[in-house]
Amino acid sequence: QVQLVESGGGLVQAGGSLRLSCAASVSIFTINAMGWYRQAPGKQRELVAVFTRGGSTNYADSVKGRFTISRDNAKNTVALQMNSLKPEDTAVYYCNARRAENFGFRDYWGQGTQVTVSS
């Protein structure tokens, strides 16, 4: 089992910044991929940014150059720094951890944190 506890989020004006943090209950070295997804009202959940175990990162095209994902191996945390926020970034943001289990992969999710960007 992997528990994910998120913090951060809130209300910000367009052009502002927010920082999200996610703490895992296990060593992130045991996790194959860890990152952030978001879901806006009426839309499907989508990838925002993710770290793979090898250390590479993937970003959604819509956030490249504005968002930065980072991790602290000692604290088993992953953070998402969001700059130049736009109203279309408004969504519930979920921390995700994917771990190899039972010959497959299992996804774990945080409780979600609301990010609202006003115009």
KALIN-V827920 format. One record per helix or strand. SS is the DSSP state (~ for helix, > for strand). FROM is the first residue (numbers start at 0). TO is the last residue. Records with the same first field share a line. If there is no record, write none. Layout:
SS=FROM-TO, FROM-TO
This chain:
>=3-7, 9-12, 17-23, 32-38, 45-51, 56-58, 66-71, 76-81, 90-100, 103-108, 112-117
~=27-29, 86-88
